[in-house]
């Protein structure tokens, strides 16, 4: 990884399909405005139950990106 300095932001992503898609949604949206994304860490996972079934996923994640030189 070399000698980088990282900025870390916290995001919440959601999906009605899976927690993995919730992560992908958050990272894809962040990539539209933040460059040099390098890693993520899921810090929370939760969901919504409707009629006894998982209806929605939400994940909170930290995303790290390198600062420009």
mmCIF file of the N, C-alpha and C atoms, coordinates in Angstrom:
data_MODEL
# 
_entry.id   MODEL 
# 
loop_
_atom_site.group_PDB 
_atom_site.id 
_atom_site.type_symbol 
_atom_site.label_atom_id 
_atom_site.label_alt_id 
_atom_site.label_comp_id 
_atom_site.label_asym_id 
_atom_site.label_entity_id 
_atom_site.label_seq_id 
_atom_site.pdbx_PDB_ins_code 
_atom_site.Cartn_x 
_atom_site.Cartn_y 
_atom_site.Cartn_z 
_atom_site.occupancy 
_atom_site.B_iso_or_equiv 
_atom_site.pdbx_formal_charge 
_atom_site.auth_seq_id 
_atom_site.auth_comp_id 
_atom_site.auth_asym_id 
_atom_site.auth_atom_id 
_atom_site.pdbx_PDB_model_num 
ATOM 1   N N  . UNK A 1 1  ? 0.813   -1.199  0.000  1.00 0.00 ? 1  UNK A N  1 
ATOM 2   C CA . UNK A 1 1  ? 0.000   0.000   0.000  1.00 0.00 ? 1  UNK A CA 1 
ATOM 3   C C  . UNK A 1 1  ? 0.852   1.257   0.000  1.00 0.00 ? 1  UNK A C  1 
ATOM 4   N N  . UNK A 1 2  ? 2.103   1.162   0.323  1.00 0.00 ? 2  UNK A N  1 
ATOM 5   C CA . UNK A 1 2  ? 2.943   2.340   0.289  1.00 0.00 ? 2  UNK A CA 1 
ATOM 6   C C  . UNK A 1 2  ? 2.667   3.275   1.451  1.00 0.00 ? 2  UNK A C  1 
ATOM 7   N N  . UNK A 1 3  ? 3.195   4.469   1.322  1.00 0.00 ? 3  UNK A N  1 
ATOM 8   C CA . UNK A 1 3  ? 3.011   5.466   2.366  1.00 0.00 ? 3  UNK A CA 1 
ATOM 9   C C  . UNK A 1 3  ? 1.947   6.458   1.933  1.00 0.00 ? 3  UNK A C  1 
ATOM 10  N N  . UNK A 1 4  ? 0.719   6.175   2.291  1.00 0.00 ? 4  UNK A N  1 
ATOM 11  C CA . UNK A 1 4  ? -0.404  7.024   1.934  1.00 0.00 ? 4  UNK A CA 1 
ATOM 12  C C  . UNK A 1 4  ? -1.002  7.659   3.178  1.00 0.00 ? 4  UNK A C  1 
ATOM 13  N N  . UNK A 1 5  ? -1.654  8.771   2.982  1.00 0.00 ? 5  UNK A N  1 
ATOM 14  C CA . UNK A 1 5  ? -2.500  9.368   4.007  1.00 0.00 ? 5  UNK A CA 1 
ATOM 15  C C  . UNK A 1 5  ? -3.928  9.187   3.531  1.00 0.00 ? 5  UNK A C  1 
ATOM 16  N N  . UNK A 1 6  ? -4.772  8.687   4.406  1.00 0.00 ? 6  UNK A N  1 
ATOM 17  C CA . UNK A 1 6  ? -6.150  8.410   4.045  1.00 0.00 ? 6  UNK A CA 1 
ATOM 18  C C  . UNK A 1 6  ? -7.107  9.356   4.761  1.00 0.00 ? 6  UNK A C  1 
ATOM 19  N N  . UNK A 1 7  ? -8.131  9.744   4.056  1.00 0.00 ? 7  UNK A N  1 
ATOM 20  C CA . UNK A 1 7  ? -9.282  10.427  4.638  1.00 0.00 ? 7  UNK A CA 1 
ATOM 21  C C  . UNK A 1 7  ? -10.354 9.359   4.759  1.00 0.00 ? 7  UNK A C  1 
ATOM 22  N N  . UNK A 1 8  ? -11.102 9.372   5.847  1.00 0.00 ? 8  UNK A N  1 
ATOM 23  C CA . UNK A 1 8  ? -12.142 8.367   6.079  1.00 0.00 ? 8  UNK A CA 1 
ATOM 24  C C  . UNK A 1 8  ? -13.487 9.068   6.213  1.00 0.00 ? 8  UNK A C  1 
ATOM 25  N N  . UNK A 1 9  ? -14.480 8.564   5.474  1.00 0.00 ? 9  UNK A N  1 
ATOM 26  C CA . UNK A 1 9  ? -15.842 9.070   5.578  1.00 0.00 ? 9  UNK A CA 1 
ATOM 27  C C  . UNK A 1 9  ? -16.757 7.909   5.954  1.00 0.00 ? 9  UNK A C  1 
ATOM 28  N N  . UNK A 1 10 ? -17.877 8.227   6.555  1.00 0.00 ? 10 UNK A N  1 
ATOM 29  C CA . UNK A 1 10 ? -18.849 7.214   6.946  1.00 0.00 ? 10 UNK A CA 1 
ATOM 30  C C  . UNK A 1 10 ? -20.071 7.343   6.041  1.00 0.00 ? 10 UNK A C  1 
ATOM 31  N N  . UNK A 1 11 ? -20.534 6.215   5.528  1.00 0.00 ? 11 UNK A N  1 
ATOM 32  C CA . UNK A 1 11 ? -21.669 6.178   4.614  1.00 0.00 ? 11 UNK A CA 1 
ATOM 33  C C  . UNK A 1 11 ? -22.690 5.154   5.097  1.00 0.00 ? 11 UNK A C  1 
ATOM 34  N N  . UNK A 1 12 ? -23.926 5.320   4.682  1.00 0.00 ? 12 UNK A N  1 
ATOM 35  C CA . UNK A 1 12 ? -24.957 4.309   4.906  1.00 0.00 ? 12 UNK A CA 1 
ATOM 36  C C  . UNK A 1 12 ? -25.544 3.960   3.547  1.00 0.00 ? 12 UNK A C  1 
ATOM 37  N N  . UNK A 1 13 ? -25.490 2.674   3.210  1.00 0.00 ? 13 UNK A N  1 
ATOM 38  C CA . UNK A 1 13 ? -26.061 2.197   1.948  1.00 0.00 ? 13 UNK A CA 1 
ATOM 39  C C  . UNK A 1 13 ? -27.245 1.310   2.239  1.00 0.00 ? 13 UNK A C  1 
ATOM 40  N N  . UNK A 1 14 ? -28.148 1.219   1.267  1.00 0.00 ? 14 UNK A N  1 
ATOM 41  C CA . UNK A 1 14 ? -29.326 0.380   1.475  1.00 0.00 ? 14 UNK A CA 1 
ATOM 42  C C  . UNK A 1 14 ? -29.680 -0.389  0.213  1.00 0.00 ? 14 UNK A C  1 
ATOM 43  N N  . UNK A 1 15 ? -30.437 -1.462  0.409  1.00 0.00 ? 15 UNK A N  1 
ATOM 44  C CA . UNK A 1 15 ? -30.884 -2.303  -0.702 1.00 0.00 ? 15 UNK A CA 1 
ATOM 45  C C  . UNK A 1 15 ? -32.050 -3.157  -0.233 1.00 0.00 ? 15 UNK A C  1 
ATOM 46  N N  . UNK A 1 16 ? -32.935 -3.461  -1.146 1.00 0.00 ? 16 UNK A N  1 
ATOM 47  C CA . UNK A 1 16 ? -34.008 -4.400  -0.818 1.00 0.00 ? 16 UNK A CA 1 
ATOM 48  C C  . UNK A 1 16 ? -33.642 -5.828  -1.229 1.00 0.00 ? 16 UNK A C  1 
ATOM 49  N N  . UNK A 1 17 ? -32.407 -6.019  -1.755 1.00 0.00 ? 17 UNK A N  1 
ATOM 50  C CA . UNK A 1 17 ? -31.980 -7.343  -2.202 1.00 0.00 ? 17 UNK A CA 1 
ATOM 51  C C  . UNK A 1 17 ? -31.011 -8.033  -1.243 1.00 0.00 ? 17 UNK A C  1 
ATOM 52  N N  . UNK A 1 18 ? -29.933 -7.312  -0.811 1.00 0.00 ? 18 UNK A N  1 
ATOM 53  C CA . UNK A 1 18 ? -28.925 -7.949  0.033  1.00 0.00 ? 18 UNK A CA 1 
ATOM 54  C C  . UNK A 1 18 ? -28.036 -6.904  0.700  1.00 0.00 ? 18 UNK A C  1 
ATOM 55  N N  . UNK A 1 19 ? -27.323 -7.340  1.735  1.00 0.00 ? 19 UNK A N  1 
ATOM 56  C CA . UNK A 1 19 ? -26.373 -6.434  2.372  1.00 0.00 ? 19 UNK A CA 1 
ATOM 57  C C  . UNK A 1 19 ? -25.209 -6.154  1.433  1.00 0.00 ? 19 UNK A C  1 
ATOM 58  N N  . UNK A 1 20 ? -24.834 -7.133  0.604  1.00 0.00 ? 20 UNK A N  1 
ATOM 59  C CA . UNK A 1 20 ? -23.750 -6.912  -0.359 1.00 0.00 ? 20 UNK A CA 1 
ATOM 60  C C  . UNK A 1 20 ? -24.115 -5.824  -1.364 1.00 0.00 ? 20 UNK A C  1 
ATOM 61  N N  . UNK A 1 21 ? -25.347 -5.839  -1.825 1.00 0.00 ? 21 UNK A N  1 
ATOM 62  C CA . UNK A 1 21 ? -25.782 -4.798  -2.749 1.00 0.00 ? 21 UNK A CA 1 
ATOM 63  C C  . UNK A 1 21 ? -25.849 -3.438  -2.047 1.00 0.00 ? 21 UNK A C  1 
ATOM 64  N N  . UNK A 1 22 ? -26.202 -3.419  -0.779 1.00 0.00 ? 22 UNK A N  1 
ATOM 65  C CA . UNK A 1 22 ? -26.211 -2.165  -0.018 1.00 0.00 ? 22 UNK A CA 1 
ATOM 66  C C  . UNK A 1 22 ? -24.804 -1.573  0.040  1.00 0.00 ? 22 UNK A C  1 
ATOM 67  N N  . UNK A 1 23 ? -23.803 -2.430  0.240  1.00 0.00 ? 23 UNK A N  1 
ATOM 68  C CA . UNK A 1 23 ? -22.407 -1.980  0.239  1.00 0.00 ? 23 UNK A CA 1 
ATOM 69  C C  . UNK A 1 23 ? -22.040 -1.445  -1.136 1.00 0.00 ? 23 UNK A C  1 
ATOM 70  N N  . UNK A 1 24 ? -22.357 -2.203  -2.166 1.00 0.00 ? 24 UNK A N  1 
ATOM 71  C CA . UNK A 1 24 ? -22.025 -1.789  -3.534 1.00 0.00 ? 24 UNK A CA 1 
ATOM 72  C C  . UNK A 1 24 ? -22.710 -0.469  -3.897 1.00 0.00 ? 24 UNK A C  1 
ATOM 73  N N  . UNK A 1 25 ? -23.943 -0.291  -3.465 1.00 0.00 ? 25 UNK A N  1 
ATOM 74  C CA . UNK A 1 25 ? -24.661 0.957   -3.738 1.00 0.00 ? 25 UNK A CA 1 
ATOM 75  C C  . UNK A 1 25 ? -23.956 2.148   -3.086 1.00 0.00 ? 25 UNK A C  1 
ATOM 76  N N  . UNK A 1 26 ? -23.539 1.990   -1.839 1.00 0.00 ? 26 UNK A N  1 
ATOM 77  C CA . UNK A 1 26 ? -22.865 3.078   -1.135 1.00 0.00 ? 26 UNK A CA 1 
ATOM 78  C C  . UNK A 1 26 ? -21.524 3.416   -1.792 1.00 0.00 ? 26 UNK A C  1 
ATOM 79  N N  . UNK A 1 27 ? -20.747 2.391   -2.130 1.00 0.00 ? 27 UNK A N  1 
ATOM 80  C CA . UNK A 1 27 ? -19.439 2.619   -2.745 1.00 0.00 ? 27 UNK A CA 1 
ATOM 81  C C  . UNK A 1 27 ? -19.596 3.245   -4.128 1.00 0.00 ? 27 UNK A C  1 
ATOM 82  N N  . UNK A 1 28 ? -20.542 2.761   -4.918 1.00 0.00 ? 28 UNK A N  1 
ATOM 83  C CA . UNK A 1 28 ? -20.756 3.312   -6.262 1.00 0.00 ? 28 UNK A CA 1 
ATOM 84  C C  . UNK A 1 28 ? -21.171 4.778   -6.202 1.00 0.00 ? 28 UNK A C  1 
ATOM 85  N N  . UNK A 1 29 ? -22.042 5.115   -5.276 1.00 0.00 ? 29 UNK A N  1 
ATOM 86  C CA . UNK A 1 29 ? -22.477 6.510   -5.147 1.00 0.00 ? 29 UNK A CA 1 
ATOM 87  C C  . UNK A 1 29 ? -21.314 7.393   -4.706 1.00 0.00 ? 29 UNK A C  1 
ATOM 88  N N  . UNK A 1 30 ? -20.520 6.920   -3.744 1.00 0.00 ? 30 UNK A N  1 
ATOM 89  C CA . UNK A 1 30 ? -19.369 7.691   -3.281 1.00 0.00 ? 30 UNK A CA 1 
ATOM 90  C C  . UNK A 1 30 ? -18.372 7.907   -4.421 1.00 0.00 ? 30 UNK A C  1 
ATOM 91  N N  . UNK A 1 31 ? -18.193 6.894   -5.265 1.00 0.00 ? 31 UNK A N  1 
ATOM 92  C CA . UNK A 1 31 ? -17.230 6.982   -6.365 1.00 0.00 ? 31 UNK A CA 1 
ATOM 93  C C  . UNK A 1 31 ? -17.611 8.052   -7.390 1.00 0.00 ? 31 UNK A C  1 
ATOM 94  N N  . UNK A 1 32 ? -18.860 8.492   -7.389 1.00 0.00 ? 32 UNK A N  1 
ATOM 95  C CA . UNK A 1 32 ? -19.282 9.543   -8.307 1.00 0.00 ? 32 UNK A CA 1 
ATOM 96  C C  . UNK A 1 32 ? -18.681 10.898  -7.939 1.00 0.00 ? 32 UNK A C  1 
ATOM 97  N N  . UNK A 1 33 ? -18.357 11.099  -6.661 1.00 0.00 ? 33 UNK A N  1 
ATOM 98  C CA . UNK A 1 33 ? -17.844 12.406  -6.234 1.00 0.00 ? 33 UNK A CA 1 
ATOM 99  C C  . UNK A 1 33 ? -16.511 12.347  -5.487 1.00 0.00 ? 33 UNK A C  1 
ATOM 100 N N  . UNK A 1 34 ? -16.082 11.159  -5.079 1.00 0.00 ? 34 UNK A N  1 
ATOM 101 C CA . UNK A 1 34 ? -14.807 11.012  -4.360 1.00 0.00 ? 34 UNK A CA 1 
ATOM 102 C C  . UNK A 1 34 ? -13.895 10.141  -5.211 1.00 0.00 ? 34 UNK A C  1 
ATOM 103 N N  . UNK A 1 35 ? -12.681 10.604  -5.451 1.00 0.00 ? 35 UNK A N  1 
ATOM 104 C CA . UNK A 1 35 ? -11.742 9.768   -6.204 1.00 0.00 ? 35 UNK A CA 1 
ATOM 105 C C  . UNK A 1 35 ? -10.698 9.167   -5.260 1.00 0.00 ? 35 UNK A C  1 
ATOM 106 N N  . UNK A 1 36 ? -9.974  8.211   -5.771 1.00 0.00 ? 36 UNK A N  1 
ATOM 107 C CA . UNK A 1 36 ? -8.940  7.487   -5.015 1.00 0.00 ? 36 UNK A CA 1 
ATOM 108 C C  . UNK A 1 36 ? -9.514  6.626   -3.888 1.00 0.00 ? 36 UNK A C  1 
ATOM 109 N N  . UNK A 1 37 ? -10.730 6.113   -4.049 1.00 0.00 ? 37 UNK A N  1 
ATOM 110 C CA . UNK A 1 37 ? -11.282 5.186   -3.050 1.00 0.00 ? 37 UNK A CA 1 
ATOM 111 C C  . UNK A 1 37 ? -10.384 3.965   -2.966 1.00 0.00 ? 37 UNK A C  1 
ATOM 112 N N  . UNK A 1 38 ? -10.090 3.514   -1.752 1.00 0.00 ? 38 UNK A N  1 
ATOM 113 C CA . UNK A 1 38 ? -9.153  2.399   -1.577 1.00 0.00 ? 38 UNK A CA 1 
ATOM 114 C C  . UNK A 1 38 ? -9.716  1.227   -0.779 1.00 0.00 ? 38 UNK A C  1 
ATOM 115 N N  . UNK A 1 39 ? -10.537 1.470   0.242  1.00 0.00 ? 39 UNK A N  1 
ATOM 116 C CA . UNK A 1 39 ? -10.994 0.370   1.088  1.00 0.00 ? 39 UNK A CA 1 
ATOM 117 C C  . UNK A 1 39 ? -12.296 0.751   1.778  1.00 0.00 ? 39 UNK A C  1 
ATOM 118 N N  . UNK A 1 40 ? -12.959 -0.263  2.326  1.00 0.00 ? 40 UNK A N  1 
ATOM 119 C CA . UNK A 1 40 ? -14.140 -0.018  3.151  1.00 0.00 ? 40 UNK A CA 1 
ATOM 120 C C  . UNK A 1 40 ? -14.161 -0.998  4.312  1.00 0.00 ? 40 UNK A C  1 
ATOM 121 N N  . UNK A 1 41 ? -14.876 -0.614  5.361  1.00 0.00 ? 41 UNK A N  1 
ATOM 122 C CA . UNK A 1 41 ? -15.056 -1.447  6.548  1.00 0.00 ? 41 UNK A CA 1 
ATOM 123 C C  . UNK A 1 41 ? -16.515 -1.319  6.976  1.00 0.00 ? 41 UNK A C  1 
ATOM 124 N N  . UNK A 1 42 ? -17.214 -2.432  7.034  1.00 0.00 ? 42 UNK A N  1 
ATOM 125 C CA . UNK A 1 42 ? -18.608 -2.416  7.482  1.00 0.00 ? 42 UNK A CA 1 
ATOM 126 C C  . UNK A 1 42 ? -18.612 -2.322  9.000  1.00 0.00 ? 42 UNK A C  1 
ATOM 127 N N  . UNK A 1 43 ? -19.299 -1.318  9.533  1.00 0.00 ? 43 UNK A N  1 
ATOM 128 C CA . UNK A 1 43 ? -19.332 -1.118  10.987 1.00 0.00 ? 43 UNK A CA 1 
ATOM 129 C C  . UNK A 1 43 ? -20.686 -1.482  11.589 1.00 0.00 ? 43 UNK A C  1 
ATOM 130 N N  . UNK A 1 44 ? -21.739 -1.452  10.775 1.00 0.00 ? 44 UNK A N  1 
ATOM 131 C CA . UNK A 1 44 ? -23.079 -1.814  11.261 1.00 0.00 ? 44 UNK A CA 1 
ATOM 132 C C  . UNK A 1 44 ? -23.864 -2.470  10.132 1.00 0.00 ? 44 UNK A C  1 
ATOM 133 N N  . UNK A 1 45 ? -24.676 -3.427  10.495 1.00 0.00 ? 45 UNK A N  1 
ATOM 134 C CA . UNK A 1 45 ? -25.597 -4.047  9.548  1.00 0.00 ? 45 UNK A CA 1 
ATOM 135 C C  . UNK A 1 45 ? -26.950 -4.149  10.227 1.00 0.00 ? 45 UNK A C  1 
ATOM 136 N N  . UNK A 1 46 ? -27.976 -3.721  9.529  1.00 0.00 ? 46 UNK A N  1 
ATOM 137 C CA . UNK A 1 46 ? -29.323 -3.853  10.082 1.00 0.00 ? 46 UNK A CA 1 
ATOM 138 C C  . UNK A 1 46 ? -30.311 -4.015  8.940  1.00 0.00 ? 46 UNK A C  1 
ATOM 139 N N  . UNK A 1 47 ? -31.518 -4.362  9.301  1.00 0.00 ? 47 UNK A N  1 
ATOM 140 C CA . UNK A 1 47 ? -32.533 -4.556  8.272  1.00 0.00 ? 47 UNK A CA 1 
ATOM 141 C C  . UNK A 1 47 ? -33.921 -4.271  8.788  1.00 0.00 ? 47 UNK A C  1 
ATOM 142 N N  . UNK A 1 48 ? -34.842 -4.266  7.862  1.00 0.00 ? 48 UNK A N  1 
ATOM 143 C CA . UNK A 1 48 ? -36.245 -4.029  8.151  1.00 0.00 ? 48 UNK A CA 1 
ATOM 144 C C  . UNK A 1 48 ? -36.999 -5.319  7.849  1.00 0.00 ? 48 UNK A C  1 
ATOM 145 N N  . UNK A 1 49 ? -37.884 -5.691  8.743  1.00 0.00 ? 49 UNK A N  1 
ATOM 146 C CA . UNK A 1 49 ? -38.691 -6.897  8.580  1.00 0.00 ? 49 UNK A CA 1 
ATOM 147 C C  . UNK A 1 49 ? -40.121 -6.478  8.281  1.00 0.00 ? 49 UNK A C  1 
ATOM 148 N N  . UNK A 1 50 ? -40.697 -7.112  7.273  1.00 0.00 ? 50 UNK A N  1 
ATOM 149 C CA . UNK A 1 50 ? -42.088 -6.844  6.904  1.00 0.00 ? 50 UNK A CA 1 
ATOM 150 C C  . UNK A 1 50 ? -42.796 -8.173  6.695  1.00 0.00 ? 50 UNK A C  1 
ATOM 151 N N  . UNK A 1 51 ? -43.847 -8.405  7.442  1.00 0.00 ? 51 UNK A N  1 
ATOM 152 C CA . UNK A 1 51 ? -44.637 -9.637  7.348  1.00 0.00 ? 51 UNK A CA 1 
ATOM 153 C C  . UNK A 1 51 ? -43.780 -10.884 7.518  1.00 0.00 ? 51 UNK A C  1 
ATOM 154 N N  . UNK A 1 52 ? -42.856 -10.811 8.477  1.00 0.00 ? 52 UNK A N  1 
ATOM 155 C CA . UNK A 1 52 ? -42.031 -11.967 8.802  1.00 0.00 ? 52 UNK A CA 1 
ATOM 156 C C  . UNK A 1 52 ? -40.902 -12.243 7.828  1.00 0.00 ? 52 UNK A C  1 
ATOM 157 N N  . UNK A 1 53 ? -40.632 -11.330 6.901  1.00 0.00 ? 53 UNK A N  1 
ATOM 158 C CA . UNK A 1 53 ? -39.579 -11.511 5.907  1.00 0.00 ? 53 UNK A CA 1 
ATOM 159 C C  . UNK A 1 53 ? -38.640 -10.303 5.923  1.00 0.00 ? 53 UNK A C  1 
ATOM 160 N N  . UNK A 1 54 ? -37.374 -10.556 5.608  1.00 0.00 ? 54 UNK A N  1 
ATOM 161 C CA . UNK A 1 54 ? -36.434 -9.442  5.469  1.00 0.00 ? 54 UNK A CA 1 
ATOM 162 C C  . UNK A 1 54 ? -36.846 -8.640  4.241  1.00 0.00 ? 54 UNK A C  1 
ATOM 163 N N  . UNK A 1 55 ? -37.139 -7.365  4.465  1.00 0.00 ? 55 UNK A N  1 
ATOM 164 C CA . UNK A 1 55 ? -37.628 -6.515  3.384  1.00 0.00 ? 55 UNK A CA 1 
ATOM 165 C C  . UNK A 1 55 ? -36.591 -5.519  2.891  1.00 0.00 ? 55 UNK A C  1 
ATOM 166 N N  . UNK A 1 56 ? -35.610 -5.200  3.735  1.00 0.00 ? 56 UNK A N  1 
ATOM 167 C CA . UNK A 1 56 ? -34.659 -4.153  3.369  1.00 0.00 ? 56 UNK A CA 1 
ATOM 168 C C  . UNK A 1 56 ? -33.397 -4.294  4.206  1.00 0.00 ? 56 UNK A C  1 
ATOM 169 N N  . UNK A 1 57 ? -32.252 -4.041  3.595  1.00 0.00 ? 57 UNK A N  1 
ATOM 170 C CA . UNK A 1 57 ? -30.964 -4.069  4.279  1.00 0.00 ? 57 UNK A CA 1 
ATOM 171 C C  . UNK A 1 57 ? -30.386 -2.668  4.348  1.00 0.00 ? 57 UNK A C  1 
ATOM 172 N N  . UNK A 1 58 ? -29.684 -2.362  5.425  1.00 0.00 ? 58 UNK A N  1 
ATOM 173 C CA . UNK A 1 58 ? -28.928 -1.122  5.536  1.00 0.00 ? 58 UNK A CA 1 
ATOM 174 C C  . UNK A 1 58 ? -27.587 -1.434  6.185  1.00 0.00 ? 58 UNK A C  1 
ATOM 175 N N  . UNK A 1 59 ? -26.527 -0.906  5.599  1.00 0.00 ? 59 UNK A N  1 
ATOM 176 C CA . UNK A 1 59 ? -25.192 -1.073  6.167  1.00 0.00 ? 59 UNK A CA 1 
ATOM 177 C C  . UNK A 1 59 ? -24.565 0.301   6.360  1.00 0.00 ? 59 UNK A C  1 
ATOM 178 N N  . UNK A 1 60 ? -23.813 0.427   7.437  1.00 0.00 ? 60 UNK A N  1 
ATOM 179 C CA . UNK A 1 60 ? -23.015 1.623   7.671  1.00 0.00 ? 60 UNK A CA 1 
ATOM 180 C C  . UNK A 1 60 ? -21.574 1.194   7.461  1.00 0.00 ? 60 UNK A C  1 
ATOM 181 N N  . UNK A 1 61 ? -20.846 1.960   6.678  1.00 0.00 ? 61 UNK A N  1 
ATOM 182 C CA . UNK A 1 61 ? -19.472 1.608   6.408  1.00 0.00 ? 61 UNK A CA 1 
ATOM 183 C C  . UNK A 1 61 ? -18.564 2.823   6.431  1.00 0.00 ? 61 UNK A C  1 
ATOM 184 N N  . UNK A 1 62 ? -17.324 2.566   6.780  1.00 0.00 ? 62 UNK A N  1 
ATOM 185 C CA . UNK A 1 62 ? -16.284 3.572   6.675  1.00 0.00 ? 62 UNK A CA 1 
ATOM 186 C C  . UNK A 1 62 ? -15.584 3.320   5.350  1.00 0.00 ? 62 UNK A C  1 
ATOM 187 N N  . UNK A 1 63 ? -15.329 4.391   4.617  1.00 0.00 ? 63 UNK A N  1 
ATOM 188 C CA . UNK A 1 63 ? -14.651 4.292   3.333  1.00 0.00 ? 63 UNK A CA 1 
ATOM 189 C C  . UNK A 1 63 ? -13.395 5.154   3.395  1.00 0.00 ? 63 UNK A C  1 
ATOM 190 N N  . UNK A 1 64 ? -12.264 4.563   3.001  1.00 0.00 ? 64 UNK A N  1 
ATOM 191 C CA . UNK A 1 64 ? -11.018 5.305   3.009  1.00 0.00 ? 64 UNK A CA 1 
ATOM 192 C C  . UNK A 1 64 ? -10.576 5.644   1.597  1.00 0.00 ? 64 UNK A C  1 
ATOM 193 N N  . UNK A 1 65 ? -10.062 6.850   1.436  1.00 0.00 ? 65 UNK A N  1 
ATOM 194 C CA . UNK A 1 65 ? -9.509  7.247   0.141  1.00 0.00 ? 65 UNK A CA 1 
ATOM 195 C C  . UNK A 1 65 ? -8.227  8.031   0.365  1.00 0.00 ? 65 UNK A C  1 
ATOM 196 N N  . UNK A 1 66 ? -7.330  7.957   -0.603 1.00 0.00 ? 66 UNK A N  1 
ATOM 197 C CA . UNK A 1 66 ? -6.063  8.661   -0.464 1.00 0.00 ? 66 UNK A CA 1 
ATOM 198 C C  . UNK A 1 66 ? -6.222  10.120  -0.875 1.00 0.00 ? 66 UNK A C  1 
ATOM 199 N N  . UNK A 1 67 ? -5.478  10.953  -0.188 1.00 0.00 ? 67 UNK A N  1 
ATOM 200 C CA . UNK A 1 67 ? -5.463  12.372  -0.498 1.00 0.00 ? 67 UNK A CA 1 
ATOM 201 C C  . UNK A 1 67 ? -4.518  12.644  -1.655 1.00 0.00 ? 67 UNK A C  1 
ATOM 202 N N  . UNK A 1 68 ? -4.823  13.655  -2.432 1.00 0.00 ? 68 UNK A N  1 
ATOM 203 C CA . UNK A 1 68 ? -3.945  14.029  -3.540 1.00 0.00 ? 68 UNK A CA 1 
ATOM 204 C C  . UNK A 1 68 ? -2.615  14.552  -3.007 1.00 0.00 ? 68 UNK A C  1 
ATOM 205 N N  . UNK A 1 69 ? -1.572  14.313  -3.786 1.00 0.00 ? 69 UNK A N  1 
ATOM 206 C CA . UNK A 1 69 ? -0.240  14.846  -3.423 1.00 0.00 ? 69 UNK A CA 1 
ATOM 207 C C  . UNK A 1 69 ? -0.199  16.349  -3.598 1.00 0.00 ? 69 UNK A C  1 
# 
